[in-house]
């Protein structure tokens, strides 16, 4: 009997620890005042943490707005990531999906040191589509995401992004 209680206690403790790890809050850095372009590099790792967090947490999470604001601030000033939005390829109705697209694109550029617009756009779109599928029950239906999902399922997404990006 004591063995079973100890096993049960160990199992519950393990579950609580795992749950606590998933529920850790993101520490979103304060957005500094005006800084030099070269100083944005000091915030790249913070931006990557926010991007990773945004990709892996519910669209209804209370910290989403702060994490998104930090990423948008960083993207607007860093000289290391160049994103060219094309309305043909990126037609998301939900602003959170657009931010996720930017996140996926930026993450691709930083990790791969590749500023190719097609590769970046594909990474951004794939980030959105994966997130949209994961949290579909919490996100309003988005015509742009639905259209791109159909293309991905047909195997035509990359050709569409290439055509849209190389106008």
C-alpha positions in Angstrom: 0.0 0.0 0.0 2.8 2.5 0.9 4.5 1.6 -2.4 1.4 2.5 -4.3 1.0 5.8 -2.5 4.6 6.7 -3.1 4.2 5.9 -6.8 1.0 7.9 -7.0 2.7 10.8 -5.2 5.7 10.6 -7.6 3.4 10.6 -10.6 1.4 13.5 -9.4 4.5 15.5 -8.6 5.9 14.8 -12.1 2.6 15.9 -13.7 2.6 19.1 -11.7 6.2 19.8 -12.6 5.4 19.3 -16.3 2.3 21.4 -16.1 4.3 24.2 -14.4 7.0 24.0 -17.2 4.3 24.5 -19.9 2.6 27.4 -17.9 5.8 29.4 -17.5 5.2 33.0 -18.3 7.2 34.7 -20.9 9.3 37.7 -19.7 8.7 40.3 -22.4 11.4 42.9 -22.4 10.4 46.5 -22.1 10.6 48.3 -25.4 13.4 50.8 -25.1 13.2 54.4 -26.4 14.9 55.4 -29.6 18.0 53.3 -30.3 20.6 53.0 -33.1 20.0 50.4 -35.8 23.1 48.5 -34.6 21.6 48.2 -31.1 18.7 46.1 -32.4 21.1 43.1 -32.5 21.2 43.2 -28.7 17.4 42.3 -28.8 17.5 39.5 -31.3 17.5 36.7 -28.8 14.6 38.3 -26.9 12.7 38.6 -30.2 13.4 34.9 -31.0 12.0 34.0 -27.5 8.9 36.0 -28.1 8.5 34.5 -31.6 8.8 31.0 -30.2 6.4 31.8 -27.5 3.8 33.3 -29.9 4.1 30.2 -32.1 3.4 27.9 -29.2 0.7 29.6 -27.1 -3.0 30.1 -27.4 -4.3 33.1 -29.3 -6.2 34.0 -26.2 -3.2 34.2 -23.8 -3.0 37.4 -21.9 0.7 38.0 -22.8 0.1 37.7 -26.6 -0.3 41.4 -27.1 2.9 42.3 -25.3 4.9 39.6 -27.0 3.5 40.7 -30.4 4.3 44.4 -29.7 7.9 43.6 -28.9 8.4 41.5 -32.0 6.8 44.2 -34.2 9.0 46.8 -32.5 12.1 44.7 -33.2 11.2 44.0 -36.8 10.5 47.6 -37.5 14.1 48.6 -36.6 16.4 45.6 -37.0 18.6 45.9 -40.2 19.2 42.1 -40.0 15.7 41.0 -41.2 14.1 42.4 -44.4 10.5 41.4 -45.0 8.7 42.3 -48.2 5.0 41.7 -47.8 3.1 40.8 -50.9 -0.7 41.1 -50.7 -1.1 38.2 -53.1 0.7 35.7 -51.0 -0.2 37.0 -47.6 -4.0 37.5 -47.4 -4.7 36.9 -43.7 -7.8 38.7 -42.3 -6.7 38.2 -38.7 -4.0 40.5 -37.5 -2.6 37.8 -35.2 -2.0 35.6 -38.2 -0.2 38.3 -40.0 2.1 38.8 -37.0 2.7 35.0 -36.9 3.7 35.2 -40.6 6.2 37.9 -39.9 7.4 35.8 -36.9 8.0 32.8 -39.1 9.7 34.8 -41.8 12.0 36.5 -39.2 12.8 33.3 -37.5 13.8 31.7 -40.8 16.1 34.7 -41.7 17.8 34.7 -38.2 18.3 30.9 -38.0 19.4 30.4 -41.6 21.1 33.7 -42.4 19.2 33.7 -45.6 17.2 36.7 -46.8 15.6 35.0 -49.8 12.1 36.3 -50.1 10.5 33.0 -51.3 12.1 31.0 -48.5 11.2 33.6 -45.9 7.6 33.9 -47.1 7.2 30.1 -47.2 8.5 29.9 -43.6 6.0 32.6 -42.5 3.1 31.0 -44.3 3.9 27.6 -42.9 4.1 29.1 -39.4 0.7 30.5 -39.8 -0.9 27.4 -41.3 0.5 25.2 -38.6 -0.7 27.5 -35.9 -4.1 27.9 -37.6 -4.6 24.2 -37.7 -3.5 23.7 -34.1 -5.8 26.5 -32.7 -8.6 26.4 -35.3 -11.3 26.1 -32.6 -10.0 29.4 -31.0 -9.5 31.5 -34.2 -12.2 32.9 -36.4 -12.3 31.3 -39.8 -9.8 33.1 -42.0 -10.4 33.0 -45.8 -6.7 33.7 -46.6 -5.5 30.9 -44.3 -8.2 28.5 -45.7 -7.1 29.3 -49.3 -3.4 28.7 -48.5 -4.3 25.5 -46.6 -6.0 24.1 -49.6 -3.0 25.0 -51.7 -0.7 23.3 -49.3 -2.9 20.2 -49.3 -2.8 20.1 -53.1 0.9 20.6 -53.2 0.7 24.0 -55.0 1.6 26.3 -52.2 5.3 26.8 -52.9 4.6 27.5 -56.6 2.0 30.1 -55.6 4.4 31.8 -53.1 7.2 31.8 -55.7 4.9 33.4 -58.3 3.5 35.9 -55.8 6.9 36.8 -54.3 8.7 37.3 -57.6 6.3 39.8 -59.2 
